[in-house]
Amino acid sequence: MTEPTHDEAHGGALGERLNWLRAAVLGANDGIVSTAGLVVGVAGATDDRSALLTAGLAGLLAGSMSMAAGEYVSVSTQRDSEMAALALEKRELRDRPDAELEELTDLLEERGLSRDVAREAAVQLTDRDALRAHARVELGIDPDELTNPWHAAWASFLAFTAGALLPLLAILLPPADWRLPVTVGSVLVALALTGWSSARLGAAEPGRAVVRNVGGGAVAMGVTYAAGSLLGAAGV
């Protein structure tokens, strides 16, 4: 019988890791779809490599910076809320400790403990670290693992950039006659992989996720290519 190791991820740690992985997969997926749509649209209007490089690189930088900024703002707001909740809890523990002990006892009882056991557990948790106990049980926050907006921003930036590089390189490296089929093929394969990965991380059915992901990417490229072709034909 294999003995469990202490390095295994459990509970919140595993959930946090899965959330980061899912965010990375979705960020890469956004980079693939948006950049692919952009370069395929430009390819519909012109086969000039410089124009494709300029459009693709601009899309990559704009998209990655936008993702990073949006994630930074979002996570900063979440962190501010967590810190405000912890500050309020700290004041309540200072001003009315008896009421907070009773509240912690009630919360533990709601989780299935008997009243006496819940009271004893609440007393022990309060004696050890009252703020940590209330943060975890009442607020669902780990004071030592508050969300970091810079980590989130960099993760989004890198994930989007990694995804965007695929269609950008695919449209630039092959000969002119092969650019479009290579780009479309590689993008659809990549979208199938990201769709499968996101579904597996979310414990969902991979088949439907792959079909949705590939179908959405194909439609995006088809629409932008048609628009580019019309603009190219019109001499715009």
Secondary structure as the mmCIF struct_conf table of DSSP 4:
data_model
#
loop_
_struct_conf.conf_type_id
_struct_conf.id
_struct_conf.beg_label_comp_id
_struct_conf.beg_label_asym_id
_struct_conf.beg_label_seq_id
_struct_conf.end_label_comp_id
_struct_conf.end_label_asym_id
_struct_conf.end_label_seq_id
HELX_LH_PP_P HELX_LH_PP_P1 THR A 2 THR A 5
TURN_TY1_P TURN_TY1_P1 HIS A 6 ASP A 7
BEND BEND1 GLU A 8 GLU A 8
HELX_RH_AL_P HELX_RH_AL_P1 GLY A 11 ALA A 45
HELX_RH_AL_P HELX_RH_AL_P2 ARG A 49 ASP A 95
HELX_RH_AL_P HELX_RH_AL_P3 PRO A 97 GLU A 110
TURN_TY1_P TURN_TY1_P2 ARG A 111 GLY A 112
HELX_RH_AL_P HELX_RH_AL_P4 ARG A 115 HIS A 134
HELX_RH_PI_P HELX_RH_PI_P1 ALA A 135 LEU A 139
TURN_TY1_P TURN_TY1_P3 PRO A 143 ASP A 144
BEND BEND2 GLU A 145 GLU A 145
HELX_RH_AL_P HELX_RH_AL_P5 PRO A 149 LEU A 172
BEND BEND3 LEU A 173 PRO A 174
HELX_RH_AL_P HELX_RH_AL_P6 ALA A 176 LEU A 201
TURN_TY1_P TURN_TY1_P4 GLY A 202 ALA A 203
HELX_RH_AL_P HELX_RH_AL_P7 PRO A 206 ALA A 233
TURN_TY1_P TURN_TY1_P5 ALA A 234 GLY A 235
#
